[in-house]
Amino acid sequence: MSQQRFEQAMGRMRGGDVQTRDRAFDFLREHADAYVEELIAEFASEEDAELRCLLLELLAETRAEQALDVFRGQLESTDETLRFWAIRGLEMLDTRESEQALRQARANGWLV
C-alpha cells in the first residue's frame, strides 16, 4: 500500500463528515497490517481523543508485535476506551510478552 493512500485516509479520518470518516476507517482496518509503523506514529502524535481511540483499535486489529509498547503504555490511561483497546490489543497479540503485560497490569491494580 502506498504512503499517499495512508495519508489520504488519515486526512479523511480527521474530516468532519461521519460517512467519509467511517469509509476511511474501514479502508485502514482492511489494510492496517500494511501500515503498522504509520499507525504507531500517528497515535503518538495525535491529540484528538476520539481519533486516538480509533488508531489504537486499528493497531489492535493488526496483531503486530511492534505495537506492544503502545498497548502497554495505554494500560494506565485515564481514558477508559484507550485502556479497553490496549487490553484488547494485548489479548489479540497473544504472545508471552503481551500476557506478561496483562498479568503485571492486574498485579498493579490497573485491571480487574
N, C-alpha and C positions, 0 to 999 in steps of 0.2 A: 504494500500500500504506500501511497506517496505521502510525503510530508504536507504537500499542498492540500490533499483531501482531509488530512487530520486537522489542519489549521482552519479549513472551511467549516468542518463540523464543529470545532470549538467555537468559532465565531457565531454559528447558528445556535449553539447551546447558550451563548450569552445574550442572544436576542430576546426581545420581549414577546414574540409570538409563540404561544404554547405549542401549537402544532409543529412549527418549524423546529422548536427545541426538542420535542418528542421524536421527530424523524431523525434529527442529528444524533440523539442519544441511541436510538435503535441502530443507526449505522455504526456508531462507535462500539456498541455492545457486540455486534456481529464481527467486528474486526479488532476488538480490544487487544487480543493476543499479539497483534502486529504492532501495537502502539504502547507497549508497557512502559518503556522509558519516558515517552512523551507524556503519558498519563501521570506518571510519578512526578515529573517536572511541573506539570500543570497543577496538580494537587498541592505541591509545595508552595507555589506562588499565588494560588487562588485565595481571595479574601471573602468571596461570596459564600455564605454558609450552605445555601441550598446546592450550589454548584459543587462545592467540596464533597457533599454527601453523594452526589451523582458520580463524581470522579472516583470516590472510594468504592462505590458499588461496581463501577466498571472494572476497577483493579481487582476486586474480589472475583469477578467473572473470569478474569484471565488465568487464575490459579497459578500465577507466576511467582516463583520464589524471590524474584527481585523486589517484590512488594512487601516482603516480610517485615522490614524495618518500618515501613509506612504503617502497616497494621499495628505493630507493637506500639508505635508512637501515639496511636489514637485510643488505646485501651483506657487511658486516664482522662480522655476528653470530657469536658463538661457537657458536650453536645451528645445527647442520647443516641441520635441517629448515626453519628460518626462512630460511636462505640459499637453500635449494632453491626455496622458494616465492617468494622475492624475485626470483631469476633467472627462474623460470617466469613470474612476473607481468610482468617487463620484456620477456621474449620475446613474451608474448601481447599486450602493448601495441603492439609493432611500430611504434614511432614513431622519429623521428630522435633524440629525447631519450633514449628507452629504450635504443636501440642505442648511443648515446654513453656512457650509464652503464655498460653491459656492457663496452664497449671499455676504459673507464677502470678498471673493476674488474680486468679482465685485466692491464692495464698495471701496476697497483699490486700484482699478485700475489695478489689476493683470490680469483680464479677461475683454474681451469686451462684 
